[in-house]
């Protein structure tokens, strides 16, 4: 039983999802994957307080999910639990087993039935309860709780089958008996979420939102339109949260006067018969930017995520971006290609000089964008290039001594340009 082989097979499922349902494929790429013989089946769990991982029992994978379509369906099932934020809702419902059932009813409506192994919990198994399709977990929880309280399941804990009940009541009693492996994979959610502090829970929510946002950014509107209505609605909320602080098309034009870098772009135009000129060549300007990310201890993980949401907008509008992560010194540098790093390096104090000096002596950009909370002494190094400072909403107050001493333009994130 090779763990490496199983991880390769998970990669094959990822590729299949990317081809068939790109949103879920991109979502899966944002998750940690592990093969773990100590988990009961296959499911999502926390890896530390602010990371979500897909854990796979190797025996379950090889026996119960031997068919490729089952692997596809069960992994999509687990992604839907995360994307619909079920993992964050477990502590809002008093009857944990009914919540588990309701959550599975929700997600399995969006998975092809031929991709689910025997024993999957399906809405049609509860026809007698006359529950509407396409509803959220709260709706199904309330309806199941009402049926449970009627006594159809035979006992408050659901430990006995309801004698003479209808098929829906019998199915509910069977699930509440505690022997269903589909529900066992949710058990750890309840314990892990209950043990999180408020700050850890906030970071976890930010992490999940970031994965959802990144996946949605990588697919087109057509793919978004195929997602469950509840998820599409939540995506709109996330889009508002991840909106850039300013119009980066306009912001990049502020650097245009110092830019002499051009590149040629071919077009499909024919050669000119009159003038004999080379066909279809346009001259384009491309901004070469150094983007400094303050990774000092005073900048929170959600603020760093917000920085990279802004960097994505800069890159998307045509800039060539080199990111430097820095606290008192530059800790890491890399070209930005549209993806946020899994972690940043730093978490010490703050000193603004290193990125400016690096730009002057080595990189020679058209401009510098510095993301920071602003809490440091004004830089000693005089930048040879235009600088734009983006200050976190709770960072350095405007028009204080240090604010006025920062060279170049200042932007309070969520506000507009400042001189």
Secondary structure, DSSP 8 states (H G I E B T S, - for coil): --HHHHHHHHHHHHHHHHHH-HHHHHHHHTSEEEE-TTSSSEEEEESSTT-EEEEE-HHHHHHTT-SHHHHHHHHHHHHHHHHTTGGGTGGG-S-HHHHHHHHHHHHHTTS-GGGS-TT---GGGGGGG---TT--HHHHHHHHHHHHHTTTTSSTT--S--TT--HHHHHHHHHHTT--HHHHTTHHHHHHHHT--HHHHHHHHHHHHHHHHHHHHTS-HHHHHTS-HHHHHHHHHHHHHT--SS-HHHHHHTTGGG---EEEEE-S----TTT---TTEEEEE--EEEEEEE-STTS-HHHHHHHHHHHHHHHHTT-EEEEEEESSSEEEEEE--S---S-----S---SHHHHHHIIIII--SEEEEEE---S---SS--SSEEEEEE-TTSS-TTSHHHHHS-SEEEETTS-EE-
